[in-house]
Amino acid sequence: MSNFTADLALAQTMADAADQIALARFMALDLNVETKPDRSPVTDADRAVELALKALLAQHRPADSIIGEEFGTSAGAGAAPSTATGKREWIIDPIDGTANFMRGVPVWASLIALAIDGKPILSVVSAPALGRRWWAAPDVGAFTRDVSGQVRSLSVSKIGNLEDASFSYNNLQLWDSEGYLDELMKISRLVWRTRAYGDFLSYMFLAEGSLEIVAEHDLKVYDVAALVPIVEEAGGRFSAFDAPLTQASSSVLATNGALHAAVQSLLAR
């Protein structure tokens, strides 16, 4: 049994709560949409989901810290968890894919992760409008539940040649604005196939073995944290473009592992 079994169960309960709130507001005619200072959209559903998850953590893990997209960082109350487990932080993106959510596109998800000493070690990604959920934890592995309710374990593909690989790059404009358009085109010419599935979904397809490379820019810790355990427990690898992944990493690369060094070399400056 994993030491994090109870934490994973709590994360699943949090995802259930997020699904219920977000689905009730999806395609609602009275959905309230605002623009944040960084020009990204936020809806009343984003805020309601995050508040509900914070309330669950206050009830069940009051000593743990929280990093949320909409309400920032809050320290845990009371004594810190035991030194055996280290500093515990829950990292929440209440609705990843808010632009899709507010336009009626069903590709959005709630991202819930637990990080120990800054390293995400378990997570749940729940996309209720797609009928899909993914999760992972140490000594448990990575799993998904599909629209039929079937649960299966996840494993990245074993493809080791770029010419056979599928690559999801997310947002062309960001590659251009970050000055990496030449690198994007170089990789695109070398691989078998390029797509821009977007947001969380590219990484879940990577964990499922449906593609081999995902890379994108302008990310925050709450965009990435929940993706890391699922990809890594499925056998993949995560990093920044030219360095190990940290909570400050903005441009990230995820692969099936076999292609990681090759893609990093193509992105090197």
C-alpha positions as CSV (number, residue, x, y, z in Angstrom):
1,M,0.0,0.0,0.0
2,S,1.2,3.5,-0.9
3,N,1.9,5.9,1.9
4,F,-0.2,8.3,-0.1
5,T,-3.3,6.2,-0.5
6,A,-5.4,8.4,1.7
7,D,-4.1,11.5,-0.1
8,L,-5.0,10.0,-3.5
9,A,-8.5,9.2,-2.2
10,L,-8.9,12.8,-1.0
11,A,-7.8,14.1,-4.4
12,Q,-10.4,11.9,-6.0
13,T,-13.0,13.3,-3.7
14,M,-11.9,16.8,-4.6
15,A,-12.2,16.0,-8.2
16,D,-15.7,14.7,-7.7
17,A,-16.6,18.0,-6.1
18,A,-14.9,20.0,-8.9
19,D,-16.8,18.0,-11.6
20,Q,-20.2,18.7,-10.0
21,I,-19.6,22.4,-9.7
22,A,-18.0,22.9,-13.1
23,L,-20.4,20.8,-15.1
24,A,-23.3,22.7,-13.6
25,R,-21.9,26.0,-15.0
26,F,-20.6,24.6,-18.3
27,M,-22.6,26.3,-21.2
28,A,-24.7,28.2,-18.7
29,L,-26.3,31.2,-20.2
30,D,-25.5,33.4,-17.2
31,L,-21.8,32.3,-16.9
32,N,-19.9,35.3,-15.6
33,V,-16.6,35.9,-17.4
34,E,-13.9,38.4,-16.4
35,T,-10.4,39.2,-17.7
36,K,-7.6,39.0,-15.2
37,P,-4.6,41.4,-15.3
38,D,-2.6,38.9,-17.4
39,R,-5.4,39.0,-19.9
40,S,-6.5,35.4,-19.3
41,P,-10.2,34.8,-18.7
42,V,-11.7,33.6,-15.4
43,T,-15.3,32.5,-14.8
44,D,-17.4,32.2,-11.7
45,A,-17.0,28.5,-12.1
46,D,-13.2,28.7,-11.7
47,R,-13.5,30.6,-8.5
48,A,-16.3,28.4,-7.1
49,V,-14.3,25.2,-7.8
50,E,-11.2,26.5,-6.2
51,L,-13.1,27.7,-3.1
52,A,-14.7,24.3,-2.7
53,L,-11.4,22.5,-3.0
54,K,-9.8,24.8,-0.5
55,A,-12.7,24.1,1.9
56,L,-12.2,20.4,1.6
57,L,-8.4,20.8,2.3
58,A,-9.1,23.0,5.3
59,Q,-11.3,20.2,6.6
60,H,-9.1,17.2,5.8
61,R,-5.5,18.5,5.5
62,P,-5.5,21.7,7.6
63,A,-1.7,21.7,8.0
64,D,-1.0,21.5,4.3
65,S,-0.3,24.6,2.2
66,I,-2.3,25.4,-1.0
67,I,-1.2,27.0,-4.3
68,G,-4.3,27.9,-6.4
69,E,-4.6,29.8,-9.7
70,E,-7.4,32.1,-8.6
71,F,-6.7,32.7,-4.9
72,G,-2.9,32.3,-4.7
73,T,-0.9,30.7,-1.9
74,S,-2.2,30.0,1.6
75,A,-0.1,28.4,4.4
76,G,-1.5,25.5,6.3
77,A,-2.9,26.0,9.8
78,G,-1.3,24.4,12.9
79,A,1.7,22.2,13.0
80,A,3.6,21.2,9.9
81,P,3.3,17.6,8.7
82,S,5.9,15.2,10.0
83,T,9.5,15.7,8.8
84,A,9.3,12.2,7.3
85,T,7.1,13.4,4.5
86,G,8.5,16.9,4.1
87,K,6.7,20.1,3.1
88,R,3.3,19.4,1.7
89,E,1.6,21.7,-0.9
90,W,-1.6,21.1,-2.8
91,I,-1.5,22.7,-6.2
92,I,-4.8,23.5,-7.9
93,D,-5.9,24.7,-11.3
94,P,-9.7,24.7,-10.9
95,I,-10.4,24.7,-14.6
96,D,-7.5,24.2,-17.0
97,G,-8.8,25.3,-20.4
98,T,-11.0,28.2,-19.2
99,A,-11.1,29.6,-22.8
100,N,-12.6,26.3,-23.9
101,F,-15.0,26.2,-21.0
102,M,-16.5,29.6,-21.7
103,R,-16.8,28.9,-25.4
104,G,-18.6,25.5,-25.0
105,V,-15.6,23.4,-26.0
106,P,-15.6,20.3,-23.7
107,V,-11.7,20.1,-23.5
108,W,-11.2,21.4,-19.9
109,A,-10.3,19.8,-16.6
110,S,-9.7,20.3,-13.0
111,L,-6.0,19.7,-12.0
112,I,-5.2,18.6,-8.5
113,A,-1.7,17.8,-7.3
114,L,0.1,17.1,-4.1
115,A,3.8,18.2,-4.0
116,I,6.3,17.1,-1.4
117,D,9.2,19.6,-1.0
118,G,8.3,21.2,-4.3
119,K,8.0,17.9,-6.3
120,P,4.5,16.8,-7.5
121,I,4.1,13.2,-6.5
122,L,0.4,12.5,-6.9
123,S,-2.4,14.0,-8.9
124,V,-5.8,13.8,-10.4
125,V,-6.9,15.3,-13.7
126,S,-10.6,15.2,-14.2
127,A,-12.3,16.2,-17.5
128,P,-16.0,15.6,-16.8
129,A,-17.3,17.0,-20.1
130,L,-15.3,14.4,-21.9
131,G,-16.2,11.7,-19.4
132,R,-12.5,11.1,-18.6
133,R,-10.3,11.1,-15.5
134,W,-6.6,10.3,-15.0
135,W,-4.6,9.8,-11.7
136,A,-1.3,8.7,-10.4
137,A,0.6,8.2,-7.2
138,P,3.9,6.5,-6.0
139,D,3.6,2.7,-5.7
140,V,0.2,3.0,-7.3
141,G,1.1,3.9,-10.9
142,A,-0.9,5.9,-13.4
143,F,-4.5,5.1,-14.5
144,T,-7.4,6.5,-16.5
145,R,-11.1,5.9,-16.4
146,D,-12.7,6.3,-19.8
147,V,-16.3,7.4,-20.8
148,S,-17.5,3.8,-20.4
149,G,-16.3,3.6,-16.8
150,Q,-13.5,1.2,-17.6
151,V,-10.2,1.7,-15.6
152,R,-6.9,0.9,-17.2
153,S,-3.3,1.5,-16.4
154,L,-1.2,3.9,-18.4
155,S,2.1,3.5,-20.2
156,V,3.9,5.8,-22.6
157,S,4.8,4.5,-26.0
158,K,8.2,2.9,-26.8
159,I,8.8,4.8,-30.0
160,G,12.5,5.8,-30.1
161,N,12.8,7.5,-33.5
162,L,11.7,11.1,-34.2
163,E,10.4,10.2,-37.7
164,D,7.8,7.9,-36.0
165,A,6.8,10.3,-33.3
166,S,3.7,12.4,-32.8
167,F,4.3,15.9,-31.4
168,S,1.7,18.3,-29.7
169,Y,2.9,21.9,-29.4
170,N,-0.2,23.6,-28.2
171,N,0.0,27.3,-29.2
172,L,1.8,28.6,-32.3
173,Q,1.6,32.2,-31.2
174,L,3.4,31.5,-28.0
175,W,6.2,29.7,-29.8
176,D,6.5,32.8,-32.0
177,S,6.4,35.3,-29.1
178,E,9.0,33.3,-27.1
179,G,11.4,33.3,-30.1
180,Y,11.2,29.5,-30.6
181,L,9.4,29.4,-33.9
182,D,12.5,28.1,-35.8
183,E,12.9,25.3,-33.3
184,L,9.2,24.4,-33.6
185,M,9.5,24.2,-37.4
186,K,12.7,22.1,-37.1
187,I,11.0,19.5,-34.9
188,S,7.9,19.5,-37.0
189,R,9.9,18.6,-40.1
190,L,11.6,15.7,-38.3
191,V,8.5,14.0,-36.7
192,W,5.8,11.9,-38.2
193,R,2.9,14.1,-37.1
194,T,2.1,17.4,-35.4
195,R,-1.0,18.4,-33.6
196,A,-2.1,21.0,-31.0
197,Y,-4.5,19.2,-28.7
198,G,-3.9,21.8,-26.1
199,D,-3.8,22.2,-22.3
200,F,-3.9,19.1,-20.1
201,L,-5.1,16.8,-22.9
202,S,-1.7,16.6,-24.8
203,Y,0.0,15.3,-21.7
204,M,-2.7,12.8,-20.9
205,F,-2.4,11.5,-24.5
206,L,1.3,11.2,-23.9
207,A,0.8,9.2,-20.8
208,E,-1.6,6.9,-22.7
209,G,1.0,6.2,-25.4
210,S,-1.0,8.1,-28.1
211,L,1.8,10.6,-28.8
212,E,5.4,11.0,-27.8
213,I,6.3,14.7,-27.4
214,V,4.6,17.7,-25.8
215,A,6.2,21.1,-25.4
216,E,4.7,24.5,-24.7
217,H,5.4,28.0,-23.2
218,D,4.1,30.5,-20.7
219,L,3.0,28.0,-18.0
220,K,2.6,28.4,-14.3
221,V,3.1,25.8,-11.6
222,Y,-0.7,25.1,-11.4
223,D,-0.8,24.4,-15.1
224,V,1.9,21.8,-14.8
225,A,2.0,20.2,-11.4
226,A,-0.9,17.7,-11.8
227,L,0.4,16.6,-15.2
228,V,3.8,15.5,-13.9
229,P,3.0,12.5,-11.7
230,I,0.7,11.0,-14.4
231,V,3.3,11.3,-17.2
232,E,6.2,10.1,-14.9
233,E,4.3,7.2,-13.4
234,A,3.4,6.1,-16.9
235,G,7.1,6.0,-17.7
236,G,7.5,9.4,-19.4
237,R,9.8,12.3,-18.6
238,F,9.2,16.0,-17.7
239,S,11.7,18.9,-17.8
240,A,12.1,22.5,-18.7
241,F,13.5,23.0,-22.2
242,D,17.1,23.1,-21.1
243,A,17.1,22.3,-17.3
244,P,15.3,20.2,-14.7
245,L,11.7,21.1,-14.0
246,T,11.0,23.4,-11.1
247,Q,8.0,25.3,-9.8
248,A,9.4,28.3,-11.7
249,S,9.7,26.5,-15.1
250,S,7.6,28.3,-17.8
251,S,8.6,26.5,-21.0
252,V,8.2,22.7,-20.5
253,L,9.0,19.5,-22.4
254,A,7.4,16.2,-21.8
255,T,8.2,13.0,-23.7
256,N,8.0,9.2,-23.6
257,G,11.5,9.3,-22.2
258,A,13.1,7.6,-25.2
259,L,13.0,10.8,-27.2
260,H,13.8,13.3,-24.4
261,A,17.4,13.9,-25.1
262,A,16.9,14.2,-28.8
263,V,14.2,16.8,-28.5
264,Q,16.1,18.8,-25.8
265,S,19.0,19.0,-28.2
266,L,16.8,20.5,-30.8
267,L,15.5,23.1,-28.4
268,A,19.0,23.9,-27.0
269,R,20.2,27.5,-27.3
